[in-house]
Amino acid sequence: MLLIGITLVAFVVTHLVPGDPVAANLGQGALNDPAAVAAFRHQYGLDQPLPIQYLRYLGDLLHGNLGISEQSHRAVLSDLNEYVPATVELALFAIVTSLVIGVGLGILAAAFRDRWPDHFIRVVSLGGVSMPVFWIALVAFYLLFFRLGWLPGGGRLDPTQVAPTHLTGLYTVDALVHGQWALLWSALRHLVLPGLVLAVYTVGMLTRFTRASMLEIMGNDYVRAARLKGLPERTVILRHVLRPALISVITVAGLAFANLLSGTVLVENIFAWPGVGQYAYHSAVNLDLPAIMGVSLFIALVYIVLNLVVDLLYGVIDPRIRLS
């Protein structure tokens, strides 16, 4: 029922957007030909009333048909199968990097509360959540690619290289599985720049949440008791403080990962990354209604699944939350 409600909202909002998909997809010459306009409307069902269009879309959806894209003239599901793995690969790199750095800095800041490491980390995290992502992307592109040439500037592979044998669509995984080491190295180098740009904001957010959660836990009586027993400070922090503090951290990380998977439009366009964000952008510009609906359903499914995963992880971290 939730997905059906999402399809209804997405369908209504999509069709309320000002603009004519016929004018956006046909050239000026074709627009002056009534027969071409009528054929386009009939091909994509735009000549039918909106309730009929919606019911027809639901019927196709039940059979796994998301419609035909007006810009690529392919099945929307085929387009998503092509673009989703690129976004998944980028999002996984960004969220793993963010968790390692963000949680690590948050632990360090909490352990050295109100001392110079804490002040320095808080300034860095504040900068990470304050700077616009597109500005960070442009600065990183200019410095690391254009000026210094340390990292590639765009795409998933070097122009002279061919994509690895398809298995998952994730170039790093496919190249690793098939032993294509040169492709693996190239795919990793292309991941670093956009992945780090995406990770900057998430690192700052996770650092602040980890620090705040750990400081709240440190005030509990059982933490004081652990210290009075003579346990090493490292053991107190990692075993008695960090684990309960991870509840809020995982919640934020899950939402951040869903946000990354739902399409990072600006970063993908700046770095020419062929992912869902770039596909969604071109779909919106061209008023490609089936593609917009497909992307909306994908985003909704991502949030539903990740919220479920986060709820299940609560029970793994804290046995008190587990349901009998």
C-alpha positions in Angstrom: 0.0 0.0 0.0 2.9 2.4 0.7 4.3 1.9 -2.7 0.9 2.4 -4.3 0.5 5.7 -2.4 4.0 6.7 -3.6 3.1 6.0 -7.2 -0.1 8.1 -6.8 1.7 11.1 -5.3 4.6 10.8 -7.8 2.1 10.5 -10.7 0.1 13.5 -9.7 3.1 15.7 -8.9 4.8 14.8 -12.1 1.8 15.7 -14.2 1.3 19.0 -12.3 4.7 20.3 -13.4 4.3 23.1 -15.9 5.4 22.2 -19.4 4.5 19.9 -22.3 6.5 16.7 -22.7 5.7 16.7 -26.4 7.4 20.1 -26.8 10.3 19.0 -24.7 11.0 15.8 -26.7 10.0 16.7 -30.3 11.9 19.2 -32.4 10.3 22.4 -33.7 9.6 20.9 -37.1 7.7 17.9 -35.6 5.7 20.2 -33.4 4.3 21.9 -36.5 3.1 18.5 -37.8 -0.2 17.6 -36.1 0.2 14.0 -37.2 3.6 13.7 -35.5 2.3 15.2 -32.3 -0.7 12.9 -32.3 1.5 9.9 -32.9 3.8 10.9 -30.0 0.9 11.4 -27.6 -0.6 8.0 -28.6 2.7 6.2 -28.3 3.2 7.3 -24.7 -0.5 7.3 -23.7 -0.7 11.0 -23.3 -3.9 11.2 -25.3 -5.9 9.4 -22.5 -7.4 10.9 -19.4 -5.1 11.1 -16.3 -7.1 8.4 -14.3 -6.8 6.0 -17.2 -3.1 6.8 -17.6 -2.5 6.1 -13.9 -4.5 2.8 -13.9 -2.6 1.7 -17.1 0.7 2.6 -15.4 -0.3 0.5 -12.3 -1.2 -2.4 -14.5 2.2 -2.2 -16.3 4.0 -1.8 -13.0 2.5 -5.1 -11.7 4.1 -6.8 -14.6 7.5 -5.2 -14.0 7.1 -2.6 -16.8 8.1 0.9 -15.8 7.3 2.3 -19.3 9.4 3.5 -22.2 11.7 6.5 -21.7 10.9 9.4 -24.0 14.6 10.4 -24.1 16.4 7.1 -24.6 13.5 5.2 -26.2 14.4 2.2 -24.1 12.6 0.5 -21.2 13.0 2.6 -18.0 13.9 -0.5 -16.1 16.8 -1.1 -18.6 18.0 2.5 -18.0 17.9 2.0 -14.3 19.8 -1.3 -14.5 22.5 0.7 -16.3 22.6 3.8 -14.1 21.9 2.4 -10.6 25.1 0.3 -10.3 27.2 3.4 -10.9 25.4 5.3 -8.2 25.6 2.3 -5.8 29.4 2.0 -6.3 29.9 5.7 -5.7 27.5 5.8 -2.7 29.2 2.7 -1.1 32.6 4.3 -1.4 31.4 7.5 0.1 29.5 6.0 3.0 32.3 3.6 4.0 34.8 6.4 3.9 32.4 8.6 5.9 31.9 5.9 8.6 35.6 5.2 9.0 36.6 8.8 9.2 33.5 10.3 10.8 33.1 7.8 13.6 36.8 7.8 14.2 37.0 11.5 14.6 33.8 11.5 16.8 35.4 9.0 19.1 38.6 11.0 19.3 36.7 14.3 20.0 34.6 12.7 22.8 37.7 11.1 24.4 39.5 14.5 24.4 36.5 16.6 25.3 37.2 20.3 25.6 40.9 19.9 24.7 42.6 21.0 21.5 41.9 17.8 19.5 38.2 18.2 20.3 38.2 21.9 19.3 40.0 21.1 16.1 37.7 18.3 15.1 34.6 20.3 15.8 35.9 23.1 13.6 36.6 20.6 10.8 33.2 18.9 11.1 31.4 22.3 11.2 33.2 23.2 7.9 32.2 19.9 6.4 28.5 20.4 7.0 28.6 24.1 6.2 30.3 24.1 2.8 28.0 23.5 -0.3 28.7 20.2 -2.0 28.9 21.7 -5.5 31.5 24.3 -4.3 33.6 21.5 -2.8 33.3 19.5 -6.0 34.4 22.5 -8.2 37.3 23.3 -5.9 38.4 19.6 -5.7 38.1 19.3 -9.5 40.2 22.4 -10.1 42.9 21.5 -7.7 43.3 17.7 -7.8 42.5 17.3 -11.5 43.1 20.5 -13.4 46.1 22.0 -11.5 47.8 19.0 -9.9 46.7 16.2 -12.1 46.7 13.7 -9.2 43.3 12.2 -10.0 41.1 11.7 -13.0 38.5 14.4 -13.6 35.4 12.5 -14.7 33.8 9.2 -15.8 34.2 5.8 -14.4 37.2 4.7 -16.5 40.0 6.1 -18.6 38.8 6.9 -22.2 41.0 4.2 -23.7 39.6 1.5 -21.5 36.6 -0.8 -21.9 34.2 -1.6 -19.1 35.0 -5.0 -17.4 32.9 -8.1 -18.1 29.5 -7.4 -16.7 28.6 -9.2 -13.5 27.2 -6.7 -11.0 27.6 -3.4 -12.9 30.1 -2.2 -10.2 33.3 -1.8 -12.1 35.6 -2.3 -9.1 33.8 -5.6 -8.1 33.6 -6.9 -11.7 37.3 -6.1 -12.4 38.3 -7.7 -9.1 36.3 -10.9 -9.8 37.7 -11.3 -13.3 41.2 -10.4 -12.3 41.4 -7.3 -14.5 43.9 -5.4 -12.3 44.5 -2.4 -14.6 40.7 -1.8 -14.8 40.4 -2.2 -11.1 43.1 0.5 -10.5 41.5 2.8 -13.0 38.0 2.4 -11.5 39.4 3.0 -8.0 41.2 6.2 -9.1 38.0 7.5 -10.8 36.0 6.8 -7.6 38.3 8.7 -5.2 37.5 12.3 -6.3 33.7 12.3 -6.5 33.5 9.8 -3.5 35.6 12.1 -1.2 33.5 15.1 -2.3 30.3 13.3 -1.3 31.9 12.1 1.9 32.8 15.6 3.2 29.3 16.5 4.3 28.6 13.0 5.7 31.9 12.9 7.6 31.1 16.2 9.3 27.6 15.0 10.2 28.7 11.6 11.5 31.5 13.2 13.5 29.1 15.6 15.3 26.5 12.9 16.0 29.1 10.4 17.2 30.6 12.9 19.6 27.3 14.1 21.0 26.0 10.5 21.5 29.2 9.4 23.2 29.2 12.4 25.5 25.6 11.6 26.5 26.5 8.0 27.2 29.6 8.9 29.2 27.4 10.6 31.8 25.7 7.3 32.7 26.3 5.6 36.1 27.5 2.3 34.5 30.3 4.2 32.7 31.5 5.7 36.0 31.3 2.3 37.6 33.5 0.8 34.8 36.1 3.5 35.4 36.0 3.0 39.2 36.7 -0.7 38.6 40.0 0.3 37.1 39.2 -0.6 33.5 41.5 1.0 30.9 40.0 4.1 29.3 40.2 2.5 25.8 38.1 -0.4 27.0 35.5 1.9 28.6 35.1 4.0 25.5 35.1 1.2 22.9 33.0 -1.4 24.8 30.8 0.5 27.2 30.3 3.9 25.4 30.6 3.4 21.7 28.2 0.5 21.3 25.1 2.2 22.7 26.1 5.4 21.0 26.0 3.6 17.6 22.2 3.6 17.7 21.9 7.2 16.7 25.0 7.0 14.5 23.4 4.2 12.4 20.2 6.1 12.1 22.0 9.1 10.6 24.3 6.8 8.5 21.3 5.0 7.0 19.6 8.3 6.0 22.8 9.6 4.6 23.3 6.4 2.5 19.8 6.6 1.2 20.4 10.2 0.2 23.5 9.2 -1.7 21.8 6.3 -3.4 18.8 8.5 -4.4 21.1 10.4 -6.7 23.7 13.0 -6.2 22.8 15.2 -9.1 25.3 18.0 -8.8 28.4 15.8 -8.2 27.4 13.3 -10.9 27.1 16.1 -13.4 30.3 17.9 -12.4 32.3 14.6 -12.6 30.4 13.2 -15.6 29.4 10.2 -13.5 26.7 8.1 -15.3 24.5 7.5 -12.3 20.9 7.9 -11.2 21.4 11.6 -10.4 22.5 12.4 -13.9 19.7 10.3 -15.4 17.1 12.0 -13.1 18.4 15.4 -14.2 18.1 14.7 -17.9 14.7 13.2 -17.3 13.5 16.3 -15.5 14.9 18.7 -18.2 13.2 16.7 -21.0 10.0 16.1 -19.0 10.4 12.4 -19.5 7.4 11.3 -17.4 8.1 7.5 -17.4 11.7 8.1 -16.4 10.8 10.5 -13.7 8.2 8.0 -12.3 10.8 5.3 -12.4 13.4 7.3 -10.6 10.8 8.3 -8.0 9.9 4.7 -7.3 13.6 3.8 -7.0 14.2 6.5 -4.5 11.1 5.5 -2.5 12.2 1.8 -2.5 15.7 2.8 -1.3 14.4 4.7 1.7 11.9 1.9 2.6 14.6 -0.8 2.4 17.2 1.2 4.3 14.8 2.1 7.0 14.0 -1.6 7.5 17.7 -2.4 7.5 18.4 0.3 10.1 15.6 -1.0 12.3 17.0 -4.5 12.2 20.5 -3.3 13.0 19.1 -1.7 16.2 18.5 -5.2 17.6 22.0 -6.3 16.6 23.6 -3.5 18.5 21.3 -3.4 21.5 19.7 -6.8 22.5 17.1 -4.9 24.6 15.5 -3.7 21.3 15.1 -7.1 19.8 11.5 -8.4 19.3 10.6 -11.8 20.6 
